[in-house]
Amino acid sequence: MMDRSQSAELRTIAIEAALLVRAPLAAAFRSEMAIDYKVDLHDIVTKHDRQAEETIRSHILERLPGSTIVGEEYGASGEGRVRWYIDPIDGTSNFARGIAFWCVSIGVTVDDEIVAGAILDPVTGNMFSADLTGAWLNDEPLRSSAIADERKATLITGYPVARDFRLDGRERALENFATLAETFSTLRRPGSAALSICHVAAGWADAAAGFGVNAWDVTAAILLLRQAGGAYTGLPMGEVAPGSPDHFCPGYIATGKGASYPTLSRIGHDISRHRFEAGQPVQVQG
């Protein structure tokens, strides 16, 4: 098991790396920029994503040589037990269009156990971080809280998008969305899984759910939410084996402390079960 002091040091390195890219990303935000596409027209990337990941990778390898790094833009490299999951800009579409809901996410695992992480919102300057001793917003301890009744709660979800229509069928996906919209008091689609989960951890939203994420999107946020007292459930979606570590699961339900949301749980598990039974490959995007 990872020593707590070692976990705290890994958190420090993650914070340092995220802060290194804050100024250049903030300067680029709402400026004119070239946009490229990866998997399809819904999967945007910019030069700033790539440059930020390069900076973060360099800092981590300088501070902890031999690390394994898994990044959204440059894939995996290294063979060390300490593995870093980097999303240089989670919410690139927002970043590219000038919508102020995106973040830098850096999560750390050792033998598939999440031990540290940092998530920076460069627009507000908020630094969310966690290690095995706790969770923090900037320098203050972070504690989650949620409204107990889902009918009075706020849910953040990006579901459904075009990929979900392909995998679940338009009618099924829209019916799921309609049920969630009718059940929850408020439903929002801001466009960054990591930052959405941070809002749940901070008590600014009650729940978040997604059905097409990668490990670099959620690894840091999982630890943050759990250390803040919330709950995170990974959903395999037919993409990974049942019982896989939660940060490998393409689907998730994240809830704040005190939440019990049966409708969200039912729909989330139904989506995961349907995709498994359909046997359709999931095209996961960051």
Sequence and secondary structure as in RCSB ss.txt:
>XXXX:A:sequence
MMDRSQSAELRTIAIEAALLVRAPLAAAFRSEMAIDYKVDLHDIVTKHDRQAEETIRSHILERLPGSTIVGEEYG
ASGEGRVRWYIDPIDGTSNFARGIAFWCVSIGVTVDDEIVAGAILDPVTGNMFSADLTGAWLNDEPLRSSAIADE
RKATLITGYPVARDFRLDGRERALENFATLAETFSTLRRPGSAALSICHVAAGWADAAAGFGVNAWDVTAAILLL
RQAGGAYTGLPMGEVAPGSPDHFCPGYIATGKGASYPTLSRIGHDISRHRFEAGQPVQVQG
>XXXX:A:secstr
   HHHHHHHHHHHHHHHHHTHHHHHHHTTS    EESSSTT EE HHHHHHHHHHHHHHHHHSTT EEEETTTE
EE   SEEEEEEEEETHHHHHHT S  EEEEEEEETTEEEEEEEEETTTTEEEEEETTEEEETTEE      S G
GG EEEE    HHHHHHH HHHHHHHHHHHHHHSSEEE  S HHHHHHHHHTTSSSEEEESS  HHHHHHHHHHH
HHTT EEEEE TTTS TT  GGG SEEEEE TT   HHHHHHHHHHHHHHHHHT       
